[in-house]
Amino acid sequence: MTLFNDNPFGTAAKPSRFISEAEFAAVYAAADFAAAFDLCLDTSVTITWRDFGVQAPEEVQAAFERFEKCLRDWLTRRTVPMAYIYCHERGARVGLHTHLNLFVPNIYRNEFKVWAASYTRRCGRGGLMVSTPPIETMWLHWWKVGYICKGYDRQQVVQDARSSVDGRTVYLGDLIPVAWRDPGVIDMKQRVGCSRSLDRSARARGIPGGVVDVAERGGVIDISGVRHRFPASPRKPFRSRYEDGCRDVRKLYGDDLFARVTGISTSTAVPVMAAPTAVEEDLELPPF
């Protein structure tokens, strides 16, 4: 375990704050819920807090909430639901920072980059970076779930050998498609989280919060050029594949991401083109 100490004269270093199985399960459930309604969380925002003049946990929390409010205003004016997942990390070079993966419809992606640059000019000194493909890409949705969970607890068991298909213990790291990285000391209240639209309450209602509600019979609505089908009422509470006991990475993330990460097609059993290696800084794509 790597320890991190902000004070070079200090004698007691705090331990890194790793993502637990429960935290991974919550992030995965939010992402699976979003995917079920075609809310592709493939747009990434990375915020380096010291470039915004804040470093203490309480200052970062307040600054993060201000960013959320501004983001909500921007999305609301475009009738786009605010759907995202996030994590806080601390790097040796950049200090405390936040990764946030959100839903931005295709038609607003360039405009979102302009808004992000404007927000940086108003509030910081270049501490906000946006990464987004030209069009909504679901395998990137899942890969970026893995990216924000890369600081996982390597000792966490998610399935005992007695219950696994091959008779081997399954660790949390066996389910993460991105190389492990020490997340550092994080004194934030929450290590990971999601928007209210995807939280436990929204999943219990069976429909993401903030979307344009369709009549009790259900139906199809248009969100910024993308058609979304919503279930009729009464809606069933949503359960993620992980919550239902799935530990198969092909089913958790889909065949496309599995093939890109491993280089093996699940349908043809031949090598395919691997995922690009520059979606995020220092990105690595180890096999599952």
BALOBA-1460 file (C-alpha; in Angstrom, 3 decimals):
// residues 288
<rec num="1" residu="m" x="0.000" y="0.000" z="0.000"/>
<rec num="2" residu="t" x="1.387" y="3.373" z="-0.992"/>
<rec num="3" residu="l" x="1.013" y="6.089" z="1.609"/>
<rec num="4" residu="f" x="0.652" y="9.766" z="0.874"/>
<rec num="5" residu="n" x="1.483" y="12.613" z="3.212"/>
<rec num="6" residu="d" x="0.920" y="16.265" z="2.299"/>
<rec num="7" residu="n" x="3.183" y="17.409" z="5.140"/>
<rec num="8" residu="p" x="6.854" y="16.495" z="4.524"/>
<rec num="9" residu="f" x="7.593" y="17.066" z="8.230"/>
<rec num="10" residu="g" x="4.702" y="14.910" z="9.406"/>
<rec num="11" residu="t" x="5.372" y="11.611" z="11.125"/>
<rec num="12" residu="a" x="2.147" y="9.735" z="10.390"/>
<rec num="13" residu="a" x="1.061" y="9.192" z="6.808"/>
<rec num="14" residu="k" x="-2.590" y="8.458" z="6.143"/>
<rec num="15" residu="p" x="-3.539" y="5.359" z="4.129"/>
<rec num="16" residu="s" x="-4.870" y="5.603" z="0.602"/>
<rec num="17" residu="r" x="-8.645" y="5.460" z="0.303"/>
<rec num="18" residu="f" x="-9.506" y="2.557" z="-1.950"/>
<rec num="19" residu="i" x="-12.860" y="1.831" z="-3.564"/>
<rec num="20" residu="s" x="-14.710" y="-0.919" z="-1.725"/>
<rec num="21" residu="e" x="-16.939" y="-3.538" z="-3.310"/>
<rec num="22" residu="a" x="-20.024" y="-1.674" z="-2.033"/>
<rec num="23" residu="e" x="-18.819" y="1.554" z="-3.668"/>
<rec num="24" residu="f" x="-18.070" y="-0.243" z="-6.942"/>
<rec num="25" residu="a" x="-21.513" y="-1.863" z="-6.826"/>
<rec num="26" residu="a" x="-23.147" y="1.563" z="-6.384"/>
<rec num="27" residu="v" x="-21.209" y="3.120" z="-9.282"/>
<rec num="28" residu="y" x="-21.889" y="0.127" z="-11.516"/>
<rec num="29" residu="a" x="-25.625" y="0.180" z="-10.654"/>
<rec num="30" residu="a" x="-25.860" y="3.872" z="-11.585"/>
<rec num="31" residu="a" x="-24.025" y="3.260" z="-14.877"/>
<rec num="32" residu="d" x="-26.107" y="0.166" z="-15.691"/>
<rec num="33" residu="f" x="-29.279" y="2.159" z="-14.959"/>
<rec num="34" residu="a" x="-28.135" y="4.950" z="-17.278"/>
<rec num="35" residu="a" x="-27.254" y="2.469" z="-20.032"/>
<rec num="36" residu="a" x="-30.692" y="0.850" z="-19.782"/>
<rec num="37" residu="f" x="-32.176" y="4.206" z="-20.866"/>
<rec num="38" residu="d" x="-29.527" y="5.041" z="-23.483"/>
<rec num="39" residu="l" x="-27.998" y="7.743" z="-21.293"/>
<rec num="40" residu="c" x="-24.431" y="7.176" z="-22.454"/>
<rec num="41" residu="l" x="-21.937" y="8.442" z="-19.840"/>
<rec num="42" residu="d" x="-19.017" y="8.656" z="-22.261"/>
<rec num="43" residu="t" x="-18.156" y="12.340" z="-21.815"/>
<rec num="44" residu="s" x="-15.446" y="12.831" z="-19.181"/>
<rec num="45" residu="v" x="-14.630" y="15.921" z="-17.154"/>
<rec num="46" residu="t" x="-11.452" y="15.962" z="-15.055"/>
<rec num="47" residu="i" x="-11.163" y="18.787" z="-12.529"/>
<rec num="48" residu="t" x="-7.792" y="19.590" z="-10.939"/>
<rec num="49" residu="w" x="-8.798" y="21.493" z="-7.822"/>
<rec num="50" residu="r" x="-5.591" y="23.336" z="-7.020"/>
<rec num="51" residu="d" x="-5.937" y="25.132" z="-10.374"/>
<rec num="52" residu="f" x="-9.229" y="26.499" z="-9.049"/>
<rec num="53" residu="g" x="-7.502" y="27.787" z="-5.917"/>
<rec num="54" residu="v" x="-8.931" y="25.161" z="-3.543"/>
<rec num="55" residu="q" x="-7.223" y="22.226" z="-1.844"/>
<rec num="56" residu="a" x="-8.771" y="21.574" z="1.580"/>
<rec num="57" residu="p" x="-11.522" y="18.893" z="1.461"/>
<rec num="58" residu="e" x="-14.270" y="21.280" z="2.611"/>
<rec num="59" residu="e" x="-13.208" y="23.850" z="-0.010"/>
<rec num="60" residu="v" x="-13.162" y="21.198" z="-2.730"/>
<rec num="61" residu="q" x="-16.599" y="19.948" z="-1.685"/>
<rec num="62" residu="a" x="-18.034" y="23.465" z="-1.916"/>
<rec num="63" residu="a" x="-16.339" y="24.054" z="-5.288"/>
<rec num="64" residu="f" x="-17.619" y="20.727" z="-6.591"/>
<rec num="65" residu="e" x="-21.176" y="21.652" z="-5.588"/>
<rec num="66" residu="r" x="-20.823" y="25.003" z="-7.389"/>
<rec num="67" residu="f" x="-19.660" y="23.169" z="-10.501"/>
<rec num="68" residu="e" x="-22.637" y="20.791" z="-10.249"/>
<rec num="69" residu="k" x="-25.030" y="23.740" z="-10.035"/>
<rec num="70" residu="c" x="-23.545" y="25.424" z="-13.111"/>
<rec num="71" residu="l" x="-23.586" y="22.124" z="-14.991"/>
<rec num="72" residu="r" x="-27.222" y="21.545" z="-14.024"/>
<rec num="73" residu="d" x="-28.169" y="25.010" z="-15.277"/>
<rec num="74" residu="w" x="-26.410" y="24.400" z="-18.609"/>
<rec num="75" residu="l" x="-28.105" y="21.032" z="-19.123"/>
<rec num="76" residu="t" x="-31.534" y="22.209" z="-17.976"/>
<rec num="77" residu="r" x="-31.577" y="25.028" z="-20.516"/>
<rec num="78" residu="r" x="-31.133" y="22.334" z="-23.181"/>
<rec num="79" residu="t" x="-33.711" y="19.955" z="-21.652"/>
<rec num="80" residu="v" x="-31.013" y="17.349" z="-21.076"/>
<rec num="81" residu="p" x="-31.223" y="15.172" z="-17.929"/>
<rec num="82" residu="m" x="-28.298" y="15.557" z="-15.544"/>
<rec num="83" residu="a" x="-26.853" y="12.037" z="-15.405"/>
<rec num="84" residu="y" x="-23.323" y="11.347" z="-14.178"/>
<rec num="85" residu="i" x="-21.009" y="9.275" z="-11.998"/>
<rec num="86" residu="y" x="-17.805" y="10.509" z="-10.375"/>
<rec num="87" residu="c" x="-14.817" y="9.745" z="-8.174"/>
<rec num="88" residu="h" x="-12.275" y="11.793" z="-6.228"/>
<rec num="89" residu="e" x="-8.557" y="10.924" z="-6.401"/>
<rec num="90" residu="r" x="-5.239" y="12.416" z="-5.341"/>
<rec num="91" residu="g" x="-2.234" y="12.273" z="-7.674"/>
<rec num="92" residu="a" x="1.396" y="12.868" z="-6.792"/>
<rec num="93" residu="r" x="1.713" y="15.520" z="-9.523"/>
<rec num="94" residu="v" x="-1.737" y="17.146" z="-9.688"/>
<rec num="95" residu="g" x="-3.030" y="16.678" z="-6.150"/>
<rec num="96" residu="l" x="-6.729" y="16.284" z="-5.402"/>
<rec num="97" residu="h" x="-8.825" y="15.949" z="-8.550"/>
<rec num="98" residu="t" x="-12.221" y="14.663" z="-9.673"/>
<rec num="99" residu="h" x="-13.244" y="12.490" z="-12.623"/>
<rec num="100" residu="l" x="-16.860" y="12.905" z="-13.709"/>
<rec num="101" residu="n" x="-18.489" y="10.909" z="-16.528"/>
<rec num="102" residu="l" x="-21.752" y="12.355" z="-17.817"/>
<rec num="103" residu="f" x="-24.403" y="12.200" z="-20.497"/>
<rec num="104" residu="v" x="-24.047" y="14.838" z="-23.211"/>
<rec num="105" residu="p" x="-26.124" y="14.296" z="-26.394"/>
<rec num="106" residu="n" x="-24.280" y="14.269" z="-29.714"/>
<rec num="107" residu="i" x="-25.661" y="17.629" z="-30.845"/>
<rec num="108" residu="y" x="-24.286" y="19.430" z="-27.765"/>
<rec num="109" residu="r" x="-20.807" y="17.930" z="-27.525"/>
<rec num="110" residu="n" x="-18.899" y="20.732" z="-29.197"/>
<rec num="111" residu="e" x="-20.984" y="23.316" z="-27.361"/>
<rec num="112" residu="f" x="-20.210" y="21.560" z="-24.075"/>
<rec num="113" residu="k" x="-16.473" y="21.856" z="-24.715"/>
<rec num="114" residu="v" x="-16.908" y="25.595" z="-25.291"/>
<rec num="115" residu="w" x="-18.896" y="25.910" z="-22.058"/>
<rec num="116" residu="a" x="-16.237" y="23.974" z="-20.115"/>
<rec num="117" residu="a" x="-13.490" y="26.243" z="-21.453"/>
<rec num="118" residu="s" x="-15.543" y="29.297" z="-20.470"/>
<rec num="119" residu="y" x="-16.108" y="27.895" z="-16.972"/>
<rec num="120" residu="t" x="-12.367" y="27.374" z="-16.587"/>
<rec num="121" residu="r" x="-11.605" y="30.959" z="-17.621"/>
<rec num="122" residu="r" x="-14.136" y="32.309" z="-15.126"/>
<rec num="123" residu="c" x="-13.223" y="30.107" z="-12.177"/>
<rec num="124" residu="g" x="-9.739" y="28.670" z="-12.597"/>
<rec num="125" residu="r" x="-6.450" y="28.483" z="-14.452"/>
<rec num="126" residu="g" x="-6.907" y="25.580" z="-16.838"/>
<rec num="127" residu="g" x="-7.886" y="22.960" z="-14.293"/>
<rec num="128" residu="l" x="-10.810" y="21.472" z="-16.235"/>
<rec num="129" residu="m" x="-10.287" y="18.948" z="-19.056"/>
<rec num="130" residu="v" x="-13.033" y="17.459" z="-21.238"/>
<rec num="131" residu="s" x="-12.729" y="14.221" z="-23.195"/>
<rec num="132" residu="t" x="-15.598" y="13.084" z="-25.408"/>
<rec num="133" residu="p" x="-15.959" y="11.087" z="-28.629"/>
<rec num="134" residu="p" x="-17.765" y="12.728" z="-31.564"/>
<rec num="135" residu="i" x="-20.827" y="10.511" z="-31.065"/>
<rec num="136" residu="e" x="-22.262" y="8.541" z="-28.161"/>
<rec num="137" residu="t" x="-20.177" y="5.363" z="-27.738"/>
<rec num="138" residu="m" x="-21.424" y="2.733" z="-25.315"/>
<rec num="139" residu="w" x="-18.203" y="0.740" z="-24.952"/>
<rec num="140" residu="l" x="-16.531" y="3.975" z="-23.800"/>
<rec num="141" residu="h" x="-19.371" y="4.430" z="-21.296"/>
<rec num="142" residu="w" x="-18.296" y="1.138" z="-19.710"/>
<rec num="143" residu="w" x="-14.562" y="1.675" z="-20.093"/>
<rec num="144" residu="k" x="-14.833" y="4.997" z="-18.276"/>
<rec num="145" residu="v" x="-16.726" y="3.284" z="-15.446"/>
<rec num="146" residu="g" x="-13.606" y="1.156" z="-15.043"/>
<rec num="147" residu="y" x="-11.366" y="4.220" z="-15.209"/>
<rec num="148" residu="i" x="-12.970" y="5.960" z="-12.242"/>
<rec num="149" residu="c" x="-12.889" y="2.665" z="-10.292"/>
<rec num="150" residu="k" x="-9.184" y="1.996" z="-10.920"/>
<rec num="151" residu="g" x="-8.275" y="2.836" z="-7.308"/>
<rec num="152" residu="y" x="-10.037" y="-0.277" z="-6.010"/>
<rec num="153" residu="d" x="-9.250" y="-2.355" z="-2.936"/>
<rec num="154" residu="r" x="-7.182" y="-5.245" z="-4.279"/>
<rec num="155" residu="q" x="-8.083" y="-7.449" z="-1.305"/>
<rec num="156" residu="q" x="-11.846" y="-7.315" z="-1.899"/>
<rec num="157" residu="v" x="-13.408" y="-10.669" z="-2.793"/>
<rec num="158" residu="v" x="-16.578" y="-10.455" z="-4.900"/>
<rec num="159" residu="q" x="-17.191" y="-14.176" z="-5.346"/>
<rec num="160" residu="d" x="-15.907" y="-17.103" z="-3.337"/>
<rec num="161" residu="a" x="-14.166" y="-19.967" z="-5.131"/>
<rec num="162" residu="r" x="-16.982" y="-22.319" z="-4.132"/>
<rec num="163" residu="s" x="-19.475" y="-20.280" z="-6.167"/>
<rec num="164" residu="s" x="-17.367" y="-19.261" z="-9.165"/>
<rec num="165" residu="v" x="-17.610" y="-20.984" z="-12.543"/>
<rec num="166" residu="d" x="-13.940" y="-22.023" z="-12.677"/>
<rec num="167" residu="g" x="-13.514" y="-22.721" z="-8.969"/>
<rec num="168" residu="r" x="-11.274" y="-19.709" z="-8.396"/>
<rec num="169" residu="t" x="-11.799" y="-16.778" z="-6.064"/>
<rec num="170" residu="v" x="-12.958" y="-13.664" z="-7.943"/>
<rec num="171" residu="y" x="-11.454" y="-10.395" z="-6.679"/>
<rec num="172" residu="l" x="-12.819" y="-6.928" z="-7.344"/>
<rec num="173" residu="g" x="-9.804" y="-6.202" z="-9.542"/>
<rec num="174" residu="d" x="-10.785" y="-9.085" z="-11.826"/>
<rec num="175" residu="l" x="-13.815" y="-7.018" z="-12.860"/>
<rec num="176" residu="i" x="-12.047" y="-3.709" z="-13.564"/>
<rec num="177" residu="p" x="-10.910" y="-3.199" z="-17.217"/>
<rec num="178" residu="v" x="-8.281" y="-0.595" z="-16.299"/>
<rec num="179" residu="a" x="-4.919" y="-1.034" z="-14.566"/>
<rec num="180" residu="w" x="-4.902" y="-0.454" z="-10.801"/>
<rec num="181" residu="r" x="-3.690" y="2.958" z="-9.656"/>
<rec num="182" residu="d" x="-3.096" y="4.162" z="-6.100"/>
<rec num="183" residu="p" x="-5.801" y="6.811" z="-5.503"/>
<rec num="184" residu="g" x="-3.923" y="8.522" z="-2.660"/>
<rec num="185" residu="v" x="-5.303" y="10.076" z="0.493"/>
<rec num="186" residu="i" x="-8.837" y="11.411" z="-0.021"/>
<rec num="187" residu="d" x="-10.544" y="13.131" z="2.902"/>
<rec num="188" residu="m" x="-13.777" y="13.775" z="1.027"/>
<rec num="189" residu="k" x="-17.103" y="12.663" z="2.474"/>
<rec num="190" residu="q" x="-17.740" y="10.431" z="-0.547"/>
<rec num="191" residu="r" x="-15.054" y="8.617" z="-2.513"/>
<rec num="192" residu="v" x="-17.422" y="7.959" z="-5.440"/>
<rec num="193" residu="g" x="-20.961" y="8.989" z="-6.260"/>
<rec num="194" residu="c" x="-23.605" y="9.698" z="-8.881"/>
<rec num="195" residu="s" x="-26.257" y="12.245" z="-9.776"/>
<rec num="196" residu="r" x="-29.664" y="12.070" z="-8.092"/>
<rec num="197" residu="s" x="-31.139" y="10.976" z="-11.402"/>
<rec num="198" residu="l" x="-29.269" y="7.656" z="-11.081"/>
<rec num="199" residu="d" x="-29.161" y="7.118" z="-7.323"/>
<rec num="200" residu="r" x="-30.774" y="4.381" z="-5.241"/>
<rec num="201" residu="s" x="-34.089" y="6.276" z="-4.962"/>
<rec num="202" residu="a" x="-34.333" y="6.774" z="-8.728"/>
<rec num="203" residu="r" x="-33.513" y="3.109" z="-9.329"/>
<rec num="204" residu="a" x="-36.224" y="2.118" z="-6.852"/>
<rec num="205" residu="r" x="-38.710" y="4.171" z="-8.904"/>
<rec num="206" residu="g" x="-37.531" y="2.419" z="-12.061"/>
<rec num="207" residu="i" x="-36.904" y="5.556" z="-14.132"/>
<rec num="208" residu="p" x="-34.070" y="8.118" z="-14.097"/>
<rec num="209" residu="g" x="-34.903" y="11.395" z="-12.400"/>
<rec num="210" residu="g" x="-34.982" y="14.573" z="-14.433"/>
<rec num="211" residu="v" x="-36.138" y="13.043" z="-17.690"/>
<rec num="212" residu="v" x="-39.311" y="14.206" z="-19.393"/>
<rec num="213" residu="d" x="-41.896" y="11.869" z="-17.939"/>
<rec num="214" residu="v" x="-44.112" y="10.017" z="-20.363"/>
<rec num="215" residu="a" x="-47.763" y="9.278" z="-19.564"/>
<rec num="216" residu="e" x="-48.606" y="6.409" z="-17.285"/>
<rec num="217" residu="r" x="-48.753" y="4.091" z="-20.299"/>
<rec num="218" residu="g" x="-45.051" y="4.672" z="-21.081"/>
<rec num="219" residu="g" x="-43.729" y="5.471" z="-24.526"/>
<rec num="220" residu="v" x="-40.905" y="6.980" z="-26.557"/>
<rec num="221" residu="i" x="-39.616" y="10.517" z="-26.108"/>
<rec num="222" residu="d" x="-36.933" y="12.527" z="-27.812"/>
<rec num="223" residu="i" x="-34.011" y="13.887" z="-25.792"/>
<rec num="224" residu="s" x="-31.966" y="16.214" z="-27.950"/>
<rec num="225" residu="g" x="-32.280" y="14.131" z="-31.082"/>
<rec num="226" residu="v" x="-32.062" y="10.694" z="-29.453"/>
<rec num="227" residu="r" x="-35.157" y="8.545" z="-28.997"/>
<rec num="228" residu="h" x="-35.515" y="6.949" z="-25.556"/>
<rec num="229" residu="r" x="-38.077" y="4.317" z="-24.593"/>
<rec num="230" residu="f" x="-39.404" y="4.429" z="-21.057"/>
<rec num="231" residu="p" x="-41.322" y="1.599" z="-19.371"/>
<rec num="232" residu="a" x="-45.002" y="1.887" z="-18.582"/>
<rec num="233" residu="s" x="-46.196" y="2.546" z="-15.048"/>
<rec num="234" residu="p" x="-46.190" y="0.881" z="-12.594"/>
<rec num="235" residu="r" x="-42.460" y="0.563" z="-13.193"/>
<rec num="236" residu="k" x="-40.396" y="-2.125" z="-11.567"/>
<rec num="237" residu="p" x="-37.447" y="-1.181" z="-9.333"/>
<rec num="238" residu="f" x="-34.212" y="-1.427" z="-11.298"/>
<rec num="239" residu="r" x="-31.594" y="-4.010" z="-10.342"/>
<rec num="240" residu="s" x="-28.148" y="-3.980" z="-11.911"/>
<rec num="241" residu="r" x="-26.558" y="-7.080" z="-13.361"/>
<rec num="242" residu="y" x="-23.972" y="-6.960" z="-10.591"/>
<rec num="243" residu="e" x="-26.700" y="-6.814" z="-7.933"/>
<rec num="244" residu="d" x="-28.235" y="-9.898" z="-9.559"/>
<rec num="245" residu="g" x="-24.992" y="-11.811" z="-8.975"/>
<rec num="246" residu="c" x="-23.358" y="-11.491" z="-12.382"/>
<rec num="247" residu="r" x="-19.546" y="-11.660" z="-12.239"/>
<rec num="248" residu="d" x="-18.948" y="-12.355" z="-15.940"/>
<rec num="249" residu="v" x="-17.177" y="-9.343" z="-17.466"/>
<rec num="250" residu="r" x="-18.652" y="-10.104" z="-20.885"/>
<rec num="251" residu="k" x="-22.141" y="-9.609" z="-19.464"/>
<rec num="252" residu="l" x="-21.229" y="-6.790" z="-17.073"/>
<rec num="253" residu="y" x="-19.667" y="-4.603" z="-19.767"/>
<rec num="254" residu="g" x="-20.790" y="-6.086" z="-23.085"/>
<rec num="255" residu="d" x="-18.983" y="-7.980" z="-25.827"/>
<rec num="256" residu="d" x="-17.655" y="-4.831" z="-27.518"/>
<rec num="257" residu="l" x="-15.577" y="-3.628" z="-24.580"/>
<rec num="258" residu="f" x="-14.442" y="-7.171" z="-23.763"/>
<rec num="259" residu="a" x="-13.191" y="-7.661" z="-27.312"/>
<rec num="260" residu="r" x="-11.417" y="-4.305" z="-27.395"/>
<rec num="261" residu="v" x="-9.661" y="-4.859" z="-24.062"/>
<rec num="262" residu="t" x="-8.697" y="-8.500" z="-24.549"/>
<rec num="263" residu="g" x="-8.277" y="-8.498" z="-28.340"/>
<rec num="264" residu="i" x="-10.560" y="-11.526" z="-28.551"/>
<rec num="265" residu="s" x="-13.954" y="-11.455" z="-30.232"/>
<rec num="266" residu="t" x="-16.566" y="-13.365" z="-28.248"/>
<rec num="267" residu="s" x="-18.380" y="-14.301" z="-31.463"/>
<rec num="268" residu="t" x="-15.500" y="-15.284" z="-33.745"/>
<rec num="269" residu="a" x="-12.692" y="-16.053" z="-31.254"/>
<rec num="270" residu="v" x="-10.213" y="-14.111" z="-33.409"/>
<rec num="271" residu="p" x="-8.197" y="-11.007" z="-32.498"/>
<rec num="272" residu="v" x="-9.867" y="-7.646" z="-33.054"/>
<rec num="273" residu="m" x="-8.602" y="-4.085" z="-32.906"/>
<rec num="274" residu="a" x="-7.784" y="-3.129" z="-29.317"/>
<rec num="275" residu="a" x="-9.213" y="-0.053" z="-27.637"/>
<rec num="276" residu="p" x="-7.268" y="3.188" z="-28.192"/>
<rec num="277" residu="t" x="-4.721" y="3.963" z="-25.504"/>
<rec num="278" residu="a" x="-5.084" y="7.732" z="-25.202"/>
<rec num="279" residu="v" x="-8.604" y="8.346" z="-23.977"/>
<rec num="280" residu="e" x="-7.270" y="9.571" z="-20.635"/>
<rec num="281" residu="e" x="-3.865" y="10.555" z="-19.258"/>
<rec num="282" residu="d" x="-1.562" y="7.553" z="-18.583"/>
<rec num="283" residu="l" x="-4.265" y="5.164" z="-19.700"/>
<rec num="284" residu="e" x="-3.604" y="1.437" z="-19.680"/>
<rec num="285" residu="l" x="-5.775" y="-1.396" z="-20.934"/>
<rec num="286" residu="p" x="-4.766" y="-4.720" z="-19.335"/>
<rec num="287" residu="p" x="-6.752" y="-7.871" z="-20.144"/>
<rec num="288" residu="f" x="-9.495" y="-8.899" z="-17.728"/>
